Amino acid sequence: MNSSKTFAILFIFFIVLISSANAHIAFVNPPFRGNNAERMKEYPCGGSNEVNTTAITDFPVTDGQATVNIGHGDGILTFNYAPDSNSTFQSVSDNVTVAVAEGAGPKPYTAPINLSKAGAKIGDQGVLQIIFISGENFTYQCADVKIVNAKTEANGDASFVGISEIAFFIIGLTSFVMANL
């Protein structure tokens, strides 16, 4: 095997390792504002406390749905909303019980979201927060949203590729490269 092929294979494996070493939780929809695995335990947004203007997503005031990938762990997911990261977050969904065995994830969990429970109004911009509570550990992540009238107006056309999709692509690419050596 020549050195360029060896380098390519090692590089692909390195990317896969980085992808799989991500935090336990990740917003899929709406997209997360930042994913800093080392700071995910920091309130309120896992160390990503500034608005990500490139990831503001239209989200319905009622009848919304949020999807979160859980890497592994047992616990509770809570969904909260606030006008900004410095405001008081209020619950906007029932808690979701999570059980993902080590090595079995990521597993998506979807919850119905009603932002009107937190006083959100059409046209507002705010922060949707998830908290994954596992024993005494709390992990945080946030998404920036713009409140719209109905589910049909929400950003259904937007495409967001999550970490798991990238990892699967890289694994498939690695298999292809190795098969053709």
C-alpha positions as CSV (number, residue, x, y, z in Angstrom):
1,M,0.0,0.0,0.0
2,N,1.5,3.4,-0.9
3,S,1.8,6.3,1.5
4,S,-0.9,8.4,0.0
5,K,-3.5,5.7,0.4
6,T,-2.4,5.0,3.9
7,F,-2.7,8.7,4.7
8,A,-6.2,8.9,3.1
9,I,-7.4,6.0,5.2
10,L,-5.9,7.3,8.4
11,F,-7.4,10.8,7.7
12,I,-10.9,9.3,7.1
13,F,-10.7,7.3,10.3
14,F,-9.5,10.4,12.2
15,I,-12.6,12.3,10.9
16,V,-14.9,9.5,12.0
17,L,-13.4,9.5,15.5
18,I,-13.9,13.2,15.8
19,S,-17.5,12.9,14.6
20,S,-18.3,10.1,17.1
21,A,-16.6,11.9,20.0
22,N,-19.3,14.6,20.0
23,A,-21.4,15.4,23.0
24,H,-24.3,13.2,24.1
25,I,-27.0,15.5,22.6
26,A,-27.4,17.4,19.4
27,F,-30.4,19.3,18.1
28,V,-31.3,18.0,14.6
29,N,-34.3,20.3,14.0
30,P,-34.0,23.1,14.6
31,P,-30.3,23.2,14.1
32,F,-28.1,23.9,17.1
33,R,-26.3,27.2,17.5
34,G,-23.0,25.6,18.5
35,N,-21.6,22.2,19.6
36,N,-18.7,22.5,22.0
37,A,-18.3,19.1,23.6
38,E,-16.0,20.4,26.3
39,R,-18.6,23.0,27.5
40,M,-21.9,21.1,27.0
41,K,-22.4,21.1,30.8
42,E,-22.4,24.9,31.0
43,Y,-25.8,26.6,31.5
44,P,-27.7,27.9,29.6
45,C,-26.5,26.8,26.1
46,G,-23.6,24.5,26.6
47,G,-21.0,27.3,26.1
48,S,-22.6,28.6,22.9
49,N,-24.4,31.5,24.5
50,E,-24.3,33.9,21.6
51,V,-26.9,34.0,18.8
52,N,-25.8,32.1,15.7
53,T,-27.3,34.4,13.0
54,T,-26.6,31.8,10.3
55,A,-28.7,29.2,12.1
56,I,-31.9,31.1,12.9
57,T,-34.7,28.9,11.9
58,D,-38.4,29.6,11.5
59,F,-40.4,27.7,14.1
60,P,-44.2,27.6,14.7
61,V,-45.6,29.2,17.8
62,T,-47.8,26.1,18.3
63,D,-47.6,22.6,16.9
64,G,-43.9,22.7,16.5
65,Q,-41.6,19.7,16.8
66,A,-38.0,19.5,17.9
67,T,-35.8,16.5,17.2
68,V,-32.7,15.7,19.2
69,N,-30.1,13.0,18.7
70,I,-28.9,11.3,21.9
71,G,-25.5,9.6,21.6
72,H,-25.9,7.5,24.7
73,G,-27.3,7.6,28.2
74,D,-30.5,7.3,30.2
75,G,-32.3,10.3,31.5
76,I,-34.8,13.0,30.8
77,L,-35.0,15.6,28.0
78,T,-36.5,19.0,28.8
79,F,-37.4,21.6,26.2
80,N,-37.5,25.3,27.2
81,Y,-37.8,28.7,25.6
82,A,-36.6,32.2,26.3
83,P,-36.4,35.5,24.3
84,D,-32.6,35.3,24.7
85,S,-29.9,33.4,26.5
86,N,-29.9,35.8,29.5
87,S,-33.6,35.5,30.1
88,T,-35.5,33.0,32.2
89,F,-36.2,29.8,30.3
90,Q,-39.7,28.3,30.5
91,S,-40.9,24.8,29.7
92,V,-42.6,24.4,26.3
93,S,-43.0,20.6,26.2
94,D,-43.6,17.6,28.4
95,N,-40.4,15.9,29.5
96,V,-39.1,13.0,27.3
97,T,-37.7,9.9,28.9
98,V,-34.5,8.8,27.1
99,A,-32.8,5.4,27.1
100,V,-29.9,4.8,24.7
101,A,-27.3,2.1,25.4
102,E,-23.6,2.8,25.0
103,G,-22.7,2.1,21.4
104,A,-26.4,2.0,20.2
105,G,-26.7,5.7,19.4
106,P,-27.2,8.2,18.1
107,K,-31.0,7.8,18.5
108,P,-33.4,10.6,17.5
109,Y,-36.1,11.8,19.9
110,T,-38.9,14.1,18.8
111,A,-41.1,16.1,21.0
112,P,-44.1,18.4,20.4
113,I,-43.3,22.0,21.2
114,N,-45.7,24.8,22.1
115,L,-43.8,28.1,22.4
116,S,-47.0,29.9,23.4
117,K,-46.6,28.2,26.8
118,A,-43.6,30.6,27.4
119,G,-45.4,33.7,26.0
120,A,-43.7,33.6,22.5
121,K,-45.5,35.6,19.9
122,I,-45.4,35.5,16.1
123,G,-42.4,37.6,14.9
124,D,-40.4,37.1,18.1
125,Q,-36.9,35.7,17.9
126,G,-35.8,33.5,20.8
127,V,-33.8,30.5,22.0
128,L,-35.1,26.9,22.2
129,Q,-33.1,25.1,24.9
130,I,-32.7,21.4,25.6
131,I,-31.5,20.0,28.8
132,F,-30.5,16.3,29.0
133,I,-30.6,15.3,32.7
134,S,-28.8,12.0,33.4
135,G,-28.5,11.3,37.1
136,E,-26.7,14.4,38.5
137,N,-25.3,15.4,35.1
138,F,-26.9,18.2,33.1
139,T,-26.1,18.8,29.4
140,Y,-27.3,21.8,27.5
141,Q,-27.7,22.9,23.9
142,C,-29.7,25.7,22.2
143,A,-31.2,26.6,18.9
144,D,-32.0,30.1,17.6
145,V,-35.6,30.4,16.3
146,K,-37.8,33.0,14.7
147,I,-41.5,32.5,15.7
148,V,-43.9,32.1,12.8
149,N,-47.7,31.6,12.6
150,A,-48.2,28.0,11.5
151,K,-46.3,24.8,11.0
152,T,-46.7,25.2,7.2
153,E,-44.8,28.5,7.4
154,A,-41.9,26.9,9.3
155,N,-38.6,26.1,7.6
156,G,-39.6,22.7,6.2
157,D,-37.4,23.1,3.1
158,A,-34.2,23.8,5.0
159,S,-31.8,21.0,5.0
160,F,-29.5,20.3,7.9
161,V,-27.0,17.5,7.9
162,G,-26.3,16.1,11.4
163,I,-23.2,14.5,12.8
164,S,-24.6,11.0,12.4
165,E,-25.3,11.5,8.7
166,I,-21.7,12.8,8.2
167,A,-20.3,9.8,10.2
168,F,-22.3,7.3,8.1
169,F,-21.1,9.0,4.9
170,I,-17.5,8.9,6.1
171,I,-17.8,5.2,7.1
172,G,-19.3,4.4,3.8
173,L,-16.5,6.3,2.0
174,T,-13.9,4.5,4.0
175,S,-15.4,1.1,3.2
176,F,-15.4,2.1,-0.5
177,V,-11.7,3.3,-0.4
178,M,-10.6,0.1,1.4
179,A,-12.5,-2.2,-1.0
180,N,-10.8,-0.6,-3.9
181,L,-7.2,-0.7,-2.6
